[in-house]
C-alpha cells in the first residue's frame, strides 16, 4: 500500500515553465507541488483536491493576470483563506501596493533568492496552520455553545408542554413546520417574505419556546376538558405575556441591551403567535403586517398542529379538515400570503405530522385523510 503524503501543498502559477521548474526544484523536497501555467487553470486547481495550503502566483500572464486571479480567489468562499504570495518581475512600490490590496500576504520580486523564498513560504504556511487551528477551535467552541443552547431550549419547551398535558411531538412538529414554511415562502415567486438561511435556522430554533409562558397558567385551566370561562380564558391568554417576560427579564436583570436575533425571534413568536391578521387576536390586538412575520408563520404552524392533535378537550381532526379550516381563515386569522404558501405544501405538513405523531389515534386520523 502506498504511504499517505501528509506534506503541505503549494500551487505554483506561472506561464513560463522554466520558472515553475526553478520553484519546484527548490520546494519539492519539503512540499507537494501543483502547477498551473495560466490564471484560469490556477483557479480550477485551487479548488481541486488536495487544495493548496499556499499559492505562489506570477502577475504577468496572458489570460488572467495575477492580480485578477488573486481577486477571484479572495472572492470565492472556497479559496479566500488560502494565502497568496506574488512572485514577479513587477517590483515597483505601486505594484506591491496593488498586490497587497488584492489580498496577497507577501510579495517577492524576481530573480528569486532561494533562502528568501524558502523562509517566506515556511513562515506563511506556519501562520496559515496556526490560523486554521484557531478557526477550528473557534468552530468547535461555537458548536458546543449552539448545542448547549439547543438543549436548554428543548428542555424549557418540554417543561412547558408537560404542563399542558401534551407530548413532545408538538415541539418537533411545530419547529419543522416553521422551517418548511419559511423555506417555501422564501423561494416562492412573488413572495414578500424573503428569509436567508440563517434566519430560517433561528426561526426553527426559536419555535419550541412559543408556549413557554404556559408554566404560569394553572393546571385546572390547562387540563380542563370543557370550554373555558371568560375568566379562565383571560388567564390562559396571559401565557403570551408571561413567556415574553420570561425571555426578556434576564436581560433586564443583567442590565443588557443587546440586539440578539435569536432572542428577538423567540420573544416575537412567544408574544404574538396568537395575534390575528384582522386584529382580533391577543395580547396586543395587532393587525396585518403589524404582527411580526415570525409570529405570522408560527400562527399557521401552531393552529394546524392543534387541529390535527389530540387534546383533553377534542379528538384529532383529519388533515383535510385542518387544511380547510386554515384556508377559510385566510385574511381573518392568518396572513393570506402565508396561508397560500401553507396550502401549496400542506402535504409536506402532513408528512411531518405523521412522522412525529404522539398517539396512534392521531396517526390513524392523518392516514385516513386525503
RODO-2510 file (C-alpha; in nm, 4 decimals, decimal comma):
residues 370
     n   res          X          Y          Z
     1     x     0,0000     0,0000     0,0000
     2     x     0,1296     0,3446    -0,0940
     3     x     0,2111     0,5687     0,2042
     4     x    -0,0088     0,8736     0,2550
     5     x     0,1637     1,2026     0,1806
     6     x     0,0898     1,4430     0,4678
     7     x     0,3070     1,7243     0,3355
     8     x     0,1548     2,0663     0,2744
     9     x     0,0592     2,1510    -0,0824
    10     x     0,1844     2,4502    -0,2787
    11     x     0,0323     2,5656    -0,6072
    12     x     0,2860     2,7381    -0,8342
    13     x     0,1323     2,9588    -1,1041
    14     x     0,3497     3,0945    -1,3840
    15     x     0,3085     3,0991    -1,7632
    16     x     0,6798     3,0247    -1,8079
    17     x     0,7561     2,6526    -1,7447
    18     x     1,1203     2,7299    -1,6631
    19     x     1,0119     2,9494    -1,3696
    20     x     0,7899     2,6681    -1,2416
    21     x     1,0827     2,4258    -1,2677
    22     x     1,3027     2,6571    -1,0576
    23     x     1,0467     2,6828    -0,7775
    24     x     0,9581     2,3137    -0,7994
    25     x     1,3230     2,2143    -0,7599
    26     x     1,3554     2,4485    -0,4663
    27     x     1,0469     2,3275    -0,2766
    28     x     0,9589     1,9725    -0,3824
    29     x     1,1664     1,8040    -0,1112
    30     x     0,9509     1,9614     0,1609
    31     x     0,6115     2,0126    -0,0031
    32     x     0,3709     1,8604    -0,2518
    33     x     0,3704     2,0696    -0,5670
    34     x     0,0865     2,1518    -0,8065
    35     x     0,1498     2,3741    -1,1071
    36     x    -0,0552     2,5889    -1,3424
    37     x     0,0566     2,7832    -1,6487
    38     x    -0,2480     3,0101    -1,6746
    39     x    -0,4814     3,2030    -1,4486
    40     x    -0,7882     3,0006    -1,5384
    41     x    -0,6056     2,6732    -1,4756
    42     x    -0,4889     2,8095    -1,1403
    43     x    -0,8471     2,8882    -1,0352
    44     x    -0,9513     2,5319    -1,1186
    45     x    -0,6561     2,3698    -0,9389
    46     x    -0,7079     2,5900    -0,6326
    47     x    -1,0394     2,4108    -0,5707
    48     x    -0,9248     2,0606    -0,6635
    49     x    -0,8177     1,8028    -0,4061
    50     x    -0,5787     1,8309    -0,2372
    51     x    -0,6472     2,2035    -0,2089
    52     x    -0,3295     2,4120    -0,1815
    53     x    -0,2124     2,5431     0,1533
    54     x    -0,0269     2,8241    -0,0252
    55     x    -0,0219     2,9743    -0,3762
    56     x     0,2878     3,1233    -0,5402
    57     x     0,1458     3,3487    -0,8116
    58     x     0,3038     3,5276    -1,1065
    59     x     0,1464     3,8549    -1,2202
    60     x     0,2187     3,8814    -1,5951
    61     x     0,0129     3,6053    -1,7631
    62     x    -0,1708     3,6066    -2,0971
    63     x    -0,5278     3,5105    -1,9988
    64     x    -0,5844     3,6448    -1,6477
    65     x    -0,3110     3,8416    -1,4760
    66     x    -0,2108     3,7535    -1,1217
    67     x    -0,3987     4,0472    -0,9720
    68     x    -0,7275     3,9237    -1,1213
    69     x    -0,6565     3,5639    -1,0185
    70     x    -0,5904     3,6776    -0,6618
    71     x    -0,9055     3,8906    -0,6606
    72     x    -1,1156     3,5926    -0,7725
    73     x    -0,9534     3,3615    -0,5192
    74     x    -1,0379     3,6034    -0,2382
    75     x    -1,3940     3,6494    -0,3649
    76     x    -1,4635     3,2733    -0,3532
    77     x    -1,5576     3,1302    -0,0119
    78     x    -1,3843     2,8018    -0,1023
    79     x    -1,0441     2,9641    -0,1634
    80     x    -1,0438     3,3015     0,0109
    81     x    -0,8413     3,1813     0,3106
    82     x    -0,5546     3,0331     0,1047
    83     x    -0,2509     3,2627     0,1438
    84     x    -0,1093     3,4026    -0,1805
    85     x     0,2500     3,5149    -0,2356
    86     x     0,3188     3,7089    -0,5547
    87     x     0,6463     3,6150    -0,7265
    88     x     0,7032     3,8558    -1,0146
    89     x     0,9360     4,0853    -1,2051
    90     x     0,6977     4,3733    -1,1292
    91     x     0,8920     4,5334    -0,8459
    92     x     0,7719     4,8915    -0,8033
    93     x     0,6083     5,0186    -0,4844
    94     x     0,2858     5,0681    -0,6808
    95     x     0,2949     4,7034    -0,7943
    96     x     0,3454     4,5799    -0,4389
    97     x     0,0674     4,8040    -0,3077
    98     x    -0,1676     4,6703    -0,5764
    99     x    -0,0773     4,3127    -0,4802
   100     x    -0,1458     4,3630    -0,1099
   101     x    -0,4652     4,5472    -0,1987
   102     x    -0,5815     4,2353    -0,3873
   103     x    -0,5201     4,0204    -0,0784
   104     x    -0,1697     3,8730    -0,1017
   105     x     0,0247     3,8042     0,2182
   106     x     0,3727     3,8606     0,0741
   107     x     0,5467     3,9909    -0,2392
   108     x     0,8741     3,8560    -0,3828
   109     x     1,0495     4,0004    -0,6863
   110     x     1,2399     3,8001    -0,9460
   111     x     1,5068     3,6835    -0,9824
   112     x     1,4324     3,4969    -0,6615
   113     x     1,6705     3,4266    -0,3768
   114     x     1,6284     3,0585    -0,2715
   115     x     1,6767     3,1247     0,1040
   116     x     1,4224     3,4094     0,0949
   117     x     1,1651     3,2005    -0,0927
   118     x     1,2059     2,9054     0,1463
   119     x     1,1908     3,1278     0,4534
   120     x     0,8832     3,3235     0,3447
   121     x     0,6991     3,0120     0,2277
   122     x     0,7682     2,8398     0,5617
   123     x     0,6568     3,1496     0,7549
   124     x     0,3273     3,1887     0,5692
   125     x     0,2483     2,8178     0,5912
   126     x     0,3128     2,8246     0,9671
   127     x     0,0818     3,1245     1,0033
   128     x    -0,1801     2,9533     0,7871
   129     x    -0,1648     2,6414     1,0051
   130     x    -0,1985     2,8497     1,3215
   131     x    -0,4943     3,0418     1,1805
   132     x    -0,6590     2,7203     1,0615
   133     x    -0,6125     2,5565     1,4018
   134     x    -0,7546     2,8649     1,5746
   135     x    -1,0519     2,8706     1,3351
   136     x    -1,1182     2,5015     1,4042
   137     x    -1,1054     2,5605     1,7786
   138     x    -1,3453     2,8552     1,7493
   139     x    -1,5783     2,6427     1,5345
   140     x    -1,5717     2,3622     1,7936
   141     x    -1,6472     2,6048     2,0763
   142     x    -1,9266     2,7615     1,8717
   143     x    -2,0795     2,4196     1,8028
   144     x    -2,0619     2,3366     2,1731
   145     x    -2,2328     2,6654     2,2647
   146     x    -2,5019     2,6113     1,9988
   147     x    -2,5608     2,2571     2,1228
   148     x    -2,5938     2,3777     2,4822
   149     x    -2,8404     2,6443     2,3716
   150     x    -3,0437     2,3898     2,1738
   151     x    -3,0570     2,1549     2,4735
   152     x    -3,1705     2,4372     2,7019
   153     x    -3,4377     2,5474     2,4522
   154     x    -3,5796     2,1978     2,4173
   155     x    -3,5622     2,1469     2,7917
   156     x    -3,7602     2,4644     2,8624
   157     x    -4,0060     2,3869     2,5834
   158     x    -4,0574     2,0320     2,7119
   159     x    -4,1268     2,1700     3,0598
   160     x    -4,3945     2,3998     2,9175
   161     x    -4,5523     2,1222     2,7104
   162     x    -4,5621     1,8858     3,0084
   163     x    -4,7708     2,1426     3,1985
   164     x    -5,0140     2,1480     2,9060
   165     x    -5,0617     1,7704     2,9070
   166     x    -4,9126     1,7494     2,5577
   167     x    -4,6444     1,5074     2,4401
   168     x    -4,3119     1,6172     2,2957
   169     x    -4,4174     1,5665     1,9370
   170     x    -4,5769     1,9124     1,9331
   171     x    -4,2331     2,0686     1,9780
   172     x    -4,0755     1,8704     1,6959
   173     x    -4,3707     1,9167     1,4632
   174     x    -4,4010     2,2943     1,5010
   175     x    -4,0271     2,3587     1,4633
   176     x    -4,0275     2,1573     1,1418
   177     x    -4,3456     2,3240     1,0157
   178     x    -4,2000     2,6720     1,0589
   179     x    -3,8726     2,5724     0,8900
   180     x    -4,0622     2,4215     0,5965
   181     x    -4,2948     2,7208     0,5631
   182     x    -4,0107     2,9718     0,5918
   183     x    -3,8115     2,7932     0,3220
   184     x    -4,1074     2,7760     0,0884
   185     x    -4,2090     3,1399     0,1347
   186     x    -3,8505     3,2479     0,0663
   187     x    -3,8393     3,0602    -0,2649
   188     x    -4,1969     3,1221    -0,3797
   189     x    -4,2168     3,3533    -0,6850
   190     x    -4,3590     3,6919    -0,5901
   191     x    -4,3365     3,6296    -0,2149
   192     x    -4,2834     3,9373     0,0010
   193     x    -4,1228     3,7217     0,2702
   194     x    -3,7585     3,6553     0,1819
   195     x    -3,5577     3,4885     0,4541
   196     x    -3,1929     3,3892     0,4387
   197     x    -3,0746     3,0511     0,5616
   198     x    -2,9537     3,1879     0,8965
   199     x    -3,2922     3,3469     0,9693
   200     x    -3,4760     3,0236     0,8914
   201     x    -3,2433     2,8315     1,1255
   202     x    -3,3063     3,0847     1,4031
   203     x    -3,6825     3,0635     1,3499
   204     x    -3,6661     2,6847     1,3735
   205     x    -3,4659     2,7056     1,6971
   206     x    -3,6988     2,9716     1,8429
   207     x    -4,0255     2,7920     1,7630
   208     x    -4,0176     2,5433     2,0555
   209     x    -4,0367     2,8333     2,3026
   210     x    -4,3682     2,9682     2,1720
   211     x    -4,5733     2,8311     2,4650
   212     x    -4,3141     2,8603     2,7416
   213     x    -4,5457     3,1035     2,9234
   214     x    -4,7867     2,8189     2,9996
   215     x    -4,5730     2,7352     3,3021
   216     x    -4,7517     3,0292     3,4653
   217     x    -5,1052     2,9010     3,3933
   218     x    -5,2924     2,6902     3,6493
   219     x    -5,3258     2,3151     3,5907
   220     x    -5,7017     2,3367     3,6336
   221     x    -5,7146     2,5551     3,3228
   222     x    -5,4564     2,3719     3,1134
   223     x    -5,6182     2,0347     3,1806
   224     x    -5,9824     2,1402     3,1661
   225     x    -6,1702     1,9128     2,9204
   226     x    -6,4547     2,1584     2,8600
   227     x    -6,4886     2,5159     2,7435
   228     x    -6,3049     2,7793     2,9470
   229     x    -6,4975     3,0507     3,1286
   230     x    -6,4201     3,4116     3,0257
   231     x    -6,2062     3,4498     3,3382
   232     x    -6,0179     3,1277     3,2667
   233     x    -5,9689     3,2275     2,9035
   234     x    -5,8250     3,5634     3,0098
   235     x    -5,5804     3,3825     3,2352
   236     x    -5,4861     3,1456     2,9516
   237     x    -5,4186     3,4400     2,7215
   238     x    -5,1622     3,5694     2,9693
   239     x    -4,9240     3,2873     2,8718
   240     x    -4,8058     3,5020     2,5787
   241     x    -4,7042     3,7901     2,8053
   242     x    -4,5650     3,5545     3,0702
   243     x    -4,3456     3,3836     2,8093
   244     x    -4,2269     3,7148     2,6654
   245     x    -4,1348     3,8399     3,0119
   246     x    -3,9539     3,5169     3,0944
   247     x    -3,7305     3,5653     2,7896
   248     x    -3,6853     3,9394     2,8481
   249     x    -3,6330     3,9530     3,2254
   250     x    -3,2803     3,8018     3,2286
   251     x    -3,1615     4,0836     3,0033
   252     x    -3,3115     4,3404     3,2390
   253     x    -3,1598     4,1728     3,5448
   254     x    -2,8162     4,1677     3,3839
   255     x    -2,8577     4,5229     3,2570
   256     x    -2,8041     4,4160     2,8984
   257     x    -2,9415     4,5997     2,5985
   258     x    -2,8430     4,3759     2,3097
   259     x    -2,9865     4,3066     1,9682
   260     x    -2,9741     3,9279     1,9551
   261     x    -3,1633     3,7908     1,6554
   262     x    -3,2390     3,4594     1,8284
   263     x    -3,3824     3,6269     2,1375
   264     x    -3,5755     3,8720     1,9213
   265     x    -3,7391     3,5929     1,7218
   266     x    -3,8098     3,3907     2,0361
   267     x    -3,9777     3,6871     2,2049
   268     x    -4,1732     3,7842     1,8927
   269     x    -4,3081     3,4323     1,8476
   270     x    -4,3862     3,3864     2,2174
   271     x    -4,5700     3,7173     2,2480
   272     x    -4,7509     3,7385     1,9143
   273     x    -4,8311     3,3906     1,7797
   274     x    -5,1972     3,4331     1,8881
   275     x    -5,2409     3,7653     1,7094
   276     x    -5,4783     3,7574     1,4112
   277     x    -5,4470     3,9212     1,0717
   278     x    -5,7775     4,1082     1,1218
   279     x    -5,6727     4,2494     1,4602
   280     x    -5,8962     4,0352     1,6821
   281     x    -5,6163     3,8299     1,8368
   282     x    -5,4240     3,8763     2,1621
   283     x    -5,2480     4,0059     2,3639
   284     x    -5,1993     4,3376     2,1775
   285     x    -5,4646     4,3212     1,9077
   286     x    -5,2060     4,3732     1,6332
   287     x    -5,3327     4,3781     1,2759
   288     x    -5,1867     4,2765     0,9397
   289     x    -4,8171     4,3464     0,8983
   290     x    -4,8017     4,4964     1,2465
   291     x    -4,7666     4,1327     1,3500
   292     x    -4,4026     4,0197     1,3157
   293     x    -4,3575     3,7799     1,0221
   294     x    -4,2097     3,5224     1,2618
   295     x    -4,5344     3,5173     1,4609
   296     x    -4,7446     3,5038     1,1425
   297     x    -4,5571     3,1928     1,0324
   298     x    -4,5909     3,0427     1,3794
   299     x    -4,9663     3,1107     1,3877
   300     x    -5,0275     2,8825     1,0889
   301     x    -4,7903     2,6133     1,2193
   302     x    -4,9374     2,6186     1,5709
   303     x    -5,3040     2,6145     1,4680
   304     x    -5,2509     2,3347     1,2149
   305     x    -5,0852     2,1252     1,4824
   306     x    -5,3550     2,1992     1,7381
   307     x    -5,6207     2,0890     1,4893
   308     x    -5,4601     1,7554     1,3949
   309     x    -5,3576     1,6729     1,7537
   310     x    -5,5474     1,5013     2,0315
   311     x    -5,6289     1,7336     2,3221
   312     x    -5,8151     1,6904     2,6519
   313     x    -6,0999     1,8917     2,5039
   314     x    -6,1096     1,7447     2,1480
   315     x    -6,0139     1,4471     1,9301
   316     x    -5,7643     1,4912     1,6437
   317     x    -5,9119     1,6397     1,3251
   318     x    -5,8393     1,4851     0,9842
   319     x    -5,5704     1,6595     0,7827
   320     x    -5,8173     1,7686     0,5152
   321     x    -6,0423     1,9328     0,7743
   322     x    -5,7482     2,1162     0,9315
   323     x    -5,6390     2,2434     0,5896
   324     x    -5,9938     2,3564     0,5111
   325     x    -6,0224     2,5495     0,8393
   326     x    -5,6946     2,7318     0,7797
   327     x    -5,7912     2,8111     0,4200
   328     x    -6,1236     2,9599     0,5375
   329     x    -5,9392     3,1780     0,7899
   330     x    -5,7067     3,3371     0,5319
   331     x    -5,7317     3,7148     0,5718
   332     x    -5,9115     3,6784     0,9054
   333     x    -5,6944     3,4740     1,1417
   334     x    -5,3973     3,4235     0,9103
   335     x    -5,1796     3,6251     0,6744
   336     x    -5,3333     3,5412     0,3343
   337     x    -4,9930     3,5186     0,1644
   338     x    -4,8601     3,2755     0,4234
   339     x    -5,1840     3,0775     0,4036
   340     x    -5,1272     3,0432     0,0292
   341     x    -4,7806     2,9081     0,0998
   342     x    -4,9206     2,6608     0,3502
   343     x    -5,1813     2,5363     0,1001
   344     x    -4,9072     2,4774    -0,1571
   345     x    -4,7112     2,2496     0,0779
   346     x    -4,9854     2,1111     0,3047
   347     x    -4,8999     1,7517     0,2086
   348     x    -4,5492     1,8041     0,3481
   349     x    -4,7031     1,9312     0,6737
   350     x    -4,8996     1,6066     0,6882
   351     x    -4,5805     1,4029     0,6446
   352     x    -4,4158     1,5876     0,9336
   353     x    -4,7257     1,5313     1,1482
   354     x    -4,7202     1,1596     1,0700
   355     x    -4,3500     1,1287     1,1460
   356     x    -4,3791     1,2933     1,4895
   357     x    -4,7307     1,1780     1,5844
   358     x    -4,7723     1,1249     1,9602
   359     x    -5,0743     0,8938     1,9551
   360     x    -5,1882     0,6098     1,7347
   361     x    -5,5261     0,7812     1,7117
   362     x    -5,3591     1,0851     1,5562
   363     x    -5,1663     0,8660     1,3140
   364     x    -5,4768     0,6791     1,2048
   365     x    -5,6691     1,0032     1,1565
   366     x    -5,3891     1,1551     0,9490
   367     x    -5,3604     0,8424     0,7335
   368     x    -5,7345     0,8391     0,6713
   369     x    -5,7338     1,1955     0,5349
   370     x    -5,6559     1,2897     0,1759
***
